[in-house]
């Protein structure tokens, strides 16, 4: 009996030391992996943090272009580039030149900014009054123009040129608000590069 107890204790402590060795190897491998791939891990952390921060917004607003009444995707919202049509009220976007059917821009250079037109399209054919705001790369928000009334003869409303003097490089967000509302009914994100 004494030999069985002694054998059991030796086996127990040998197993504990074996697990301690295995855990030490895993920690050592993680440290080496972290040192080798440090910059990739930091980039992944930033991407993951951004995705995690956007989850509450996505859950509270619903999916982009989702029509709450019949749970079907609005074709215009799902085919616009960028984030146009985040909610089913107004679709705001930018094009180069003065035609609404030109390619919607999601990335442009500082030189292109002077020739960029802003367009708003309602999700219904009823007349609308709206105001625009632009969020700069540093997070400040500025009104864009004085407000716009729709022209019943036009499906898409021209809202002027993108008036940015010497714009800094970065991500900009255009927002369209119905007159008297503080909730954006349409957003469009674009990037200005050097």
C-alpha positions in Angstrom: 0.0 0.0 0.0 2.8 2.3 0.8 4.4 1.7 -2.6 1.0 2.5 -4.3 0.7 5.8 -2.4 4.3 6.7 -3.2 3.8 5.8 -6.9 0.6 7.9 -7.0 2.3 11.0 -5.5 5.2 10.7 -7.9 2.8 10.4 -10.9 0.8 13.3 -9.7 3.8 15.6 -9.3 5.3 14.4 -12.6 2.0 15.2 -14.4 2.0 18.7 -12.8 5.5 19.3 -13.9 4.7 18.1 -17.4 1.7 20.5 -17.6 3.9 23.3 -16.3 6.4 22.5 -19.0 3.7 22.5 -21.7 2.3 25.8 -20.6 5.8 27.3 -20.5 6.4 26.2 -24.1 3.1 27.7 -25.2 3.9 31.0 -23.5 7.4 31.0 -25.0 6.0 30.3 -28.5 3.4 33.1 -28.1 6.1 35.6 -27.1 8.3 34.6 -30.0 5.4 34.8 -32.4 4.4 38.2 -31.0 7.9 39.6 -31.4 8.2 38.4 -35.0 4.7 39.5 -36.1 4.3 42.6 -33.9 3.3 45.0 -36.6 0.8 42.6 -38.1 -0.8 42.0 -34.7 -1.1 45.7 -34.0 -2.8 46.3 -37.4 -5.2 43.5 -36.7 -6.0 44.9 -33.3 -6.8 48.3 -34.8 -9.0 46.7 -37.5 -10.8 44.5 -34.9 -11.3 47.5 -32.6 -12.9 49.4 -35.5 -15.2 46.5 -36.4 -16.2 46.0 -32.7 -17.0 49.7 -32.3 -19.2 49.7 -35.4 -21.3 46.7 -34.2 -23.6 48.7 -31.9 -24.3 51.2 -34.7 -25.1 48.4 -37.1 -27.4 46.8 -34.7 -29.3 50.0 -33.8 -29.6 51.2 -37.4 -30.2 47.8 -39.1 -28.5 46.7 -42.3 -27.7 49.3 -45.0 -30.6 49.5 -47.4 -32.9 47.2 -45.4 -36.5 48.2 -45.8 -38.1 47.7 -42.4 -41.6 47.1 -43.8 -40.9 44.1 -46.0 -37.3 43.1 -45.0 -36.1 43.3 -48.6 -33.0 45.1 -49.8 -33.6 48.3 -51.7 -31.7 47.9 -55.0 -30.4 51.5 -55.1 -29.0 51.3 -51.6 -27.2 48.0 -52.3 -25.7 49.1 -55.6 -24.4 52.5 -54.6 -20.7 52.5 -53.9 -19.4 53.7 -50.6 -22.0 53.9 -47.8 -24.7 55.6 -49.8 -28.2 55.0 -48.7 -27.4 53.9 -45.1 -31.1 54.5 -44.3 -33.9 54.5 -46.9 -34.6 58.2 -46.9 -32.0 60.1 -49.0 -29.2 58.8 -51.1 -26.2 61.1 -51.2 -23.2 60.6 -53.4 -20.5 62.5 -55.4 -19.4 62.3 -59.0 -16.7 63.9 -61.0 -18.2 66.4 -63.5 -21.7 67.7 -63.6 -23.8 64.6 -64.5 -25.5 62.4 -61.9 -24.9 59.3 -63.9 -21.1 59.6 -63.8 -19.3 57.1 -61.8 -19.8 57.5 -58.0 -16.4 58.4 -56.4 -15.2 56.7 -53.2 -11.6 57.8 -53.6 -10.2 60.9 -55.2 -7.1 63.1 -55.2 -6.9 66.7 -53.9 -6.8 68.0 -57.5 -10.1 66.2 -58.3 -12.0 67.8 -55.4 -12.6 71.1 -57.3 -14.5 69.2 -60.0 -16.7 67.1 -57.8 -20.5 67.5 -57.7 -22.7 66.4 -54.8 -26.0 64.7 -55.6 -29.0 63.7 -53.5 -31.7 61.3 -54.6 -34.8 60.6 -52.5 -36.0 57.0 -52.1 -39.5 58.2 -53.1 -40.7 60.5 -55.9 -42.1 63.1 -53.4 -40.5 66.5 -53.1 -38.0 67.0 -50.3 -36.0 69.7 -48.5 -32.6 68.7 -47.2 -29.4 70.0 -45.8 -26.0 68.5 -46.1 -23.1 68.2 -43.7 -19.6 67.0 -44.2 -17.4 65.3 -41.5 -13.7 66.1 -42.0 -10.9 63.6 -41.4 -10.2 65.2 -38.0 -13.8 64.5 -36.9 -15.2 68.1 -37.2 -18.5 68.5 -38.9 -19.4 71.4 -41.1 -22.6 72.3 -43.0 -22.3 72.1 -46.8 -24.4 74.8 -48.5 -27.6 76.4 -47.1 -30.1 73.7 -47.8 -31.7 72.3 -50.9 -35.3 72.0 -52.3 -35.9 69.3 -54.8 -36.9 70.0 -58.3 -40.0 67.9 -59.2 -38.8 67.5 -62.8 -35.6 65.9 -61.7 -35.1 62.5 -60.2 -31.7 63.5 -58.7 -31.0 66.8 -57.1 -27.7 68.7 -57.8 -26.4 70.2 -54.5 -23.4 72.1 -55.9 -19.7 71.5 -56.0 -17.8 70.0 -53.2 -16.4 73.2 -51.9 -13.2 72.3 -49.9 -10.2 74.6 -50.1 -7.0 72.7 -49.7 -8.6 69.6 -48.2 -6.5 67.4 -46.0 -6.0 63.8 -47.0 -8.2 61.3 -45.2 -11.7 59.9 -45.0 -14.7 62.3 -45.3 -18.4 61.5 -44.6 -21.2 63.3 -46.4 -24.6 63.3 -44.6 -28.0 64.3 -45.9 -30.7 65.4 -43.4 -34.3 66.2 -44.1 -35.2 69.7 -43.2 -35.8 70.1 -39.5 -34.2 66.7 -38.6 -31.0 66.0 -36.8 -30.8 62.3 -37.9 -28.9 61.6 -41.1 -31.1 59.9 -43.7 -28.3 59.2 -46.1 -24.5 59.0 -45.8 -21.6 58.6 -48.2 -18.0 58.0 -47.2 -15.1 58.9 -49.5 -11.4 59.2 -49.3 -9.2 62.1 -50.4 -5.6 61.2 -51.2 -2.5 63.3 -51.9 
